[in-house]
Amino acid sequence: MLFNSFEFLVFCPLVFLLYWFVVKGHKWQNLLIVAASYVFYGWWDWRFLGLIALTSLLSYGSGLLIERFTGNRKAQRTVSAANIVFNLAILFIFKYYNFFAESLKALLHSTLGYELDWATMNIILPVGISFYTFQALSYSIDVYRRKVRATHDIVELFAYISFFPQLVAGPIERATNLLPQFQRDRKFDYSQAVDGMRQMLWGFMKKLVIADNCALLVDEQWANYQHLPGVSIFLLGVLFTIQIYCDFSGYSDIAIGCARLFGFNLMRNFNYPYFSRSIPEFWRRWHISLMTWLRDYIYFPLGGSRCSRPKIIRNVFIVWALSGLWHGADWTFVCWGLYHATLLTIYVILGINTKYQHNVAYGRLLPSIKEFLQMAMTFVLAVFGWMIFRAESMEQAIGIFKAMASNEFYNSSVVTGGTYLLFGIIALAVEWLQREKQHALQFSDIRPFNHRAVRWAVYYLIILILFIYAGTGQTFIYFQF
């Protein structure tokens, strides 16, 4: 079920009413959440409900076994490793098998002339499998690390893994944050629910008005890049950069806001990444739940930054190659990951300090010239990365950059997308003014928005914009991951 669908418009209020006004007690509410989440996920294809149930059962059982073997770290390690292997095997089969089979097939054909026609299978990629698999793995790993106690309530664990607001595109929650919220009674908080609806409204605006409209133009023009002037190709990259941000951060805003309607606080997933002064800062602000997951479960165990410089660089490349693969089973994603690993390595080699004490232009309306140039450079580097990410093959990625460099630079009759770019700039300008807040519509303490009538005028204006300018219903980009 899509957030931007009529079905969700009916589903969410119905579950909300049942949750707060019919079902009493957190255990029964948890059971309702599991049922609602399985309806939400099964609406797409009910056959894959077995996969998420299996992942949940494996994680639940591994947690109990790890607890049972308290004092025997070797046995606990074996249980934890087995759960990791089983869950990653499921992920590999459904997401990566054909990728590696096709790669092996091409390698054998080019080197030995051998045709491996039988190797690939017709496998459908389950929506959100990477998200809920990583969330399930974090539970069993944290139980093994003694950061969280194993739950004996199977409904709690199923609710934690399948919680519908963040099930298919995150944030990837940790058991240390979300599981305790399922273990205690929850009371309806009017102010929390209202703020959640504000965040959802802003998320819908970013998704429907900006991302979906940018998607139409990007999809139309992308296949025609050979005939576009260089500036139009770059502008296309900028539009996709805005599209993917408004699409994914819009989903996160809707998910976090929706969770607050039910009394849950999810972790922040985006912290205005396009206002970053360096690529390392950018990745501390973009898809925070995945970046911190990779940091805590892969980068730190490898040694993190507390080792020699060559090992730091090795660790960066390992993490970012895996990050690329997590995003998709294609060499373009691996190349995108290695591109950012290379950029991050440059910062490591040059010893540039990228840990800032405050947000950019802290306490000021506008950034300094230095900060502006830093943000501009970071944004351009991100655009080039997203162009690799968007490419449908490595051949196309190379062709796009070649065309941008060799085609005529400017032709006003071909430059398009100005209206959608303007929408994106306006949204980013609003977020710039609100960069110290959790989301753009937290403005009740700012004049003149401290007046209820003014705030409601803004809400109605956004709703009007949604009705007038909403694009055709596009699926969220990160559903494919």
N, C-alpha and C positions, 0 to 999 in steps of 0.2 A: 504494500500500500504506500502510495506517495503522499508526502505532506501536502503537495500542491495538487490535491485531487478532491473531488466532491465526496468520495467515500470517507476520507479523513475528516472532512468538515462535519460529517455525521458521527463518525466513530469517536473522535476525541471528546466532544461534549457528552456523549452517551456514557463512555467509560468514566468521565469525570463525575457525573451525577451518581452513578452506581458506587463509585469509589468513596465518595464523601457522605452520601445521604442514604445509601441502602446497606452497604457492607460495613460492619463494625469490627474494630480490632485489627491490629496490623497483620496478624497471620492470615485472616480472611482477605484483607486488602492485597497481601502478597500473592495469594492464590488468584485473585481477580487479575492482577498485573500479569501473571504468567499466562492465564487464558487469553487476555487481551493481546499480549505480545505475540502469542502463537497465531492468533487470528490476523494480526497486523502483518506478520511475516508470511504466513501461509496464503494471504490474499494474492501474493505474486505467484507462488507455485507451492502448493501444500506438500508436494513430494519431498521437499528439502527440509521439512520440519524434523524428519528423522535425524538429519545431520546435526542440527543444533541441539537436539535432545541427546544424541550420543556424546557430543562434545561436553555437554553439561554433566552427563552421568559419569564420564571419565574423570572430569575434574572433581566432582563430588566424591567419588570413590577414592581417588588418589589422596584427597585431603584427609579422609578418615583413616586410610592406611598409614599416612605419614604420622598422624597423631598416635595411632596404635603402636608404631615402632619408635616411640619417644625413647631416647637414650641410645638408639642404634642408628647412628648417622649413615652407615653404609646402606642399611635397608631403606632408610628414608630417601637417600640419594637415588637408589635403584627405582623406587616407586615414582619419584619426581621425574627422573629421566624417561621412564617408560611412558608416563603421561604426555610428556613433551613430544616423544617420538610418535606416539599414536596420533596426537592431534596434528602435528606437522605432516604426517603421512596423509591424513585426510585432506589437508590444505594442498599438499603437493599433487595429489591425484586430480583434484578438481580444478586447480588453478595453474599448475606448472607442468603437468605431465606432457601435454601436447607441445609446449614450448621447448622443452628439452628433447623430446622425440623429433620434432622438426629440425632442431639444431643439429642433432646427431645424424639425421637423414641427409641434411645438406652437406655435412662434413664428409660422410662416407661417399656421397656422390661425387664431390669435388676432388677427393684424394684417391679413392679406389674405384670409382665408377660403379659402386654398388648401390642398388635401389632398395630402400627400406620402406616399401609401400605399406606394410602391415603395421607399422609402429604407432601411427596416430589413431585416436579414437574420437568419436563425436561426443564430447563432454560439455554439458552446460555449466557455466560458472555460477554457483549460488551467490545471490546478492549478499554483500556484507560479510562474506566468510572470513576475510582477513581481519576484520574488526572484532567479531565475536570470538575468533580463535585466539587472538592476542589477549583479549580480556580474560578468557578462560585460563590461559597459560599463566597470566600474572597471578591468579588466585593460588594455584598449586605451588608456584615458585615462592610466593610470599608465605604460604603455610610452611614450606620447607625451610625458609629463612627465618621463621618464627616472628614474622612481622604481623601476622594475623592468625587467629585461632581457627582451626577447621570447624565449619558449621555442621551440625548434625541435622539441621532442618533442610531437607532437600528442596522444599519450595523456595526458601530464601536464596539458595544457590542458583536455582533455575531462574528466579526473578532477576538476580544480579546479572546473569549472562544474557538474558533475553529482554531486558527492560526496553520497551518498544521505542521511546523517544530517541535513544542513541544506539539502537540495535544495528542498523545497517550502514551507518557512516559516522559513528562515534559521537562524542569523544570516547576514546578507549579508556574506560574507567579502571581504577585499581580497587581491589577488594578492601584495602585499608580505608578508602573514602566512601565507597558506595554500599558495601555489604553491611556495615553497622547501621546505615539508615534504614535498611530492611528489617533490622533486628529490634527496632524500638517503635513505640507508638508514635503516630504522626497526627498533629492537629492542624486543621485548616487555618492558614495564615492569609488573611485578605490582602495585605500589602505585598506579600511575597507573590501571590497569584497574579495580582494586577501588574507587578513589575515583570513577571514572566510573560504576560500577554503583550506588554510593550516590546519586550525583546523578540517575541515571535513576530510581531507586526513589522519590526525593522528587518528581521530575517526574510520574511515574505517579500518585502519591498526589494531587497537586494537580489533575491532569487528571481522573482517573476518579472520585475521591471528592467533590471540591468542584465543579469546573467542570461536569461532566456532570450532577450533581444540581441545581445552580443552574440549568442550562440548561432542564431539564424544567419547573421552576416559572416561570422568566422567560418561556419560550415560551408556556406555558399562560395566564399572567395578562396578558401584554403586549397581546393583542388585546382584553382586557376592561377596559382602563384607564379608560374613561368611567365605570364603575360603582364604581371603587375610591376610598376616602378618600385625602386628600392624603398622609398619612403612609405609606400602603401603596404609593402610586406612588413616593414617594421611596425606600422600602425596596426596591422592585423595582429602582430605579436602583442602589442599593447592591449588591444581589445580582448585577446584571449587571457592576458594577465589579469585584466579586470574581471572577465567572465569567471575564471576559475576561483578567484577570491570571493566574489559575490555569491557564487554557487555554493562553495564549500563552507565559507564562514556564515552564509545565510542559513545553510542546513544546521550548523552548530548553534546559531542563535535560536532557531526554531526548536531544536532538541533541548537545549538548556532551558529555554522559556517554558516549553511543554512539561519538562520534568518538575519545574517549580510549581506548576499547577497542582501536582500531586504530592508536593511537600518534599521534593528531593533537590539537592544541590549538586549538580555535576561540575566537574572541573572546567576551567576556562580553556578553550581550544585555540582561540585566536586573540592576539593582543596587538591589533593594528600593525601587522608586519610590514606594510609598505611605508611606514614611517621609521624604518630601521636605518641606522648609520653604517652598517656593515653586514656582510653576508652571515657571519656568526650570530649577530643580533637578530637578523631576519629569521634564522632557524630556531631561535629561542622564542619567537613570537608566532610562527606559522605551525599549524597542526601540533600544538604543544603536547597533546596526549601521546601521539606517536613518537615525537622526538624524545620526550622524557622516558618513554618505554624502551626505545633503542638505547638510550644512554644508560638506564639503570640495569637492564638485563643483558646487554651485549658490550657496550663501550666500557663501562666500569669493570666488569669481570675480565676484560682483555687487558686492563691496566689503566684505561682512561688516559688522563694527561699526566699521571704520576709515574712516568717512565721516561726513557730516553726519547729524544726527538724522532729518530727513525721509527721507533715503536708507536709513538703518538700518530705519526703519519700513516703507519700500517693500520692502526686501529680506526682512523678516520675513513680510510678507503674501504675497509671491511664493512663498517657500519653503513656507509653510503651506498655500497654495492647492494647490500641487503635491503636498504631503504628503497632503492630503485626497483628491485625485484618485488618487494612488498606491494608497490604501486601497480605493477602489472607484469605479465609474462611476455615481455618483448624487449629486444635489445635497445630500443629507444629509451625505455625507463632505466635500464642499466647505465646507458650512456649519460642520461640526465643525472643519475646519482653520482657517477664518476666525475662529471662536470663540476658539481658542487663540492665533491671531495677535493678536487684540484684547487678550487677557490679557497676552501677552508685551509688547505695545506699551505697556500701562499701566506695567509695570515699567521699560521704557526711558524713558518720559516722566518718571516720578517719580524716576529715577536710583537705584532700590533695589538695593543690593548683594546679589546672589544667588550669589556664588562663595564657598562655604564651604570652609574649610581641612580640616575633618574631617566625618565622618558625624554625624548628629544624636546628642546625648547621648554624645559621645565620652568613653570612660573611665568612664561612669556607667551604672547600670542603667536609670534612668528619665529622661525628658526634663524640662527645666525647664518652668515654666508657659508661658513665651513660646514655647518650641519646640513644646509640645503644641498651643497655639492656632494656630501657624503650620501645623503638620501637619494639623490639623482643617480649617482653611480651605482648604488646598490639596486635601485629599481631597474636600471638598464641591464645589469647583470642578471637579475631575476627574469626579465623579459626574454633574454637569450635562452635561459634555461627552460622557460615554459614553452618556447618554440620547439625545442628538442622534445619536450614532454608531449606536445600536441601532435607531433609528426606521426604519421601512420607507419613509417618504416625508416630505417637508417638512410636508405637511398633518398627518401623524401626530405629528411632532415638536412642532409648534405646539399640537396638541390635547392632548398629554401635559402640557405645561407649564401650559396653561389649566386642565386638570382638576385638576392638583396644587394650583393656586392657588384654584380656585373650588369644588371638591367639599368635602363635610364633611371636617374635618381628621383625625378619629380615630374608628375603629370597631373595637373589639377582636375582633369576630367575623370581620372580613375580613382582619386582619393575619396573614399567613402567611409561611413561609420561615425561621422562627426556628432550626430545626435546622441548615439549610444555612448560615445566617449564622454560627452557632456554630462549625461546622467551619472556615469561612473565618477567623474571629477566632483560633481555635487555631493554624491554620497561620501566620497573620501574627505571632502571639505568638512562635512558634518562630523565625521568620525575624528577628524583632526581637532575640531573644537571640543570634542568629548573624549579625547585620548586618555584622560585620567580616570574615566568611568568604565564600568564593565560592558556597557553597550551604549549606543548613540542616543537612545531615548530616555536615558536617566538624567532628566533636566529639571525636575520639580523644584530644585533648590536655586535655580538660575532665573533671574528676572528677564522677561516678563512671564516666564513659564511657571512661576510659582503660583500663578492664578489658574484655577481649574479650567476656566473657559478658554484660556489661551492654549493650554495643553490639549484639550479636546478638539480645538480647531486644527491643531497639528495632526492629531490622529485621523480626523475626518479627511484632511487634505491628503494624507498618505493613502487612505482607503480609496479616495477618488482617483488618485494617480494609479493605484492598482487596477481599478476598473477600466481606466482609459488606456493605459500603456502596457498592461501585462502581456507578455509574449505567449506564444503557444506553449502548452505544458510540456516542458522538457524534463527528462529524468535527471537526477542529480549526478554530476560527473563521477563522484566518488562511489557511487553504487557499484561500479564495475570492479572496485578493489576489495 
